[in-house]
Amino acid sequence: MFKGGMAGMMQKAQKIQEDMQKAQEEIKNLTATGKAAGGAVQITINGEHQATDIQIDEGVMDDKDMLEDLILTAMNDATKQISDVSAAKMKSATGDMKLPGGMNLPF
């Protein structure tokens, strides 16, 4: 019985590993657009947290300090969206298995 149990555990571990790799690929292909000031500033990032597009309405360009804050807000919004979706995908891939401290996947 031990052999069968061990083989089953190994198969389950292999399936989890495959599911995690698939989830990581899906995460790489994600995009999210963070917005600030009702969309006056929009930043799009990919699943690797790299900015791929930025759009700024001319109406917010007059105030440098405000514009800097809006850019930060939009970037943080996009990053949170990617992080939330990534966490959900990894949770699904691992079957909600608790990972040891410090093992925050995929990053």
C-alpha positions, 0 to 999 in steps of 0.5 A: 500500500505504501508504494501505491500511496507514494506513486499517487503522491508523485503523480499529484505532485507532477500534476501540480507542477504542470498546472503551475507552469501553465498558470505561469505562462497564462500570467505572462500573457495577462494585461491590466490597465490601471486608471486614475482620475476617472481614466485621465491617466491610464497605464497598461502593464503585462503579467511580468509587471512591465509597462506597455502603454501609457495614456495621459489626458492633456487636461491633467498636464498642467500640474506636475505634482498632481500628474506624478501622483496620478501616474503612481496611482494608475501604476499601482492600480494596474499592478494590483490587478495583475497581482490579484489575478496571478494569485487566483491562478496560482491558488487554482493551480496548487489546489489551494495548497499552502506553500512554505513561508517565502515561497510566493509564486510565481515571483 
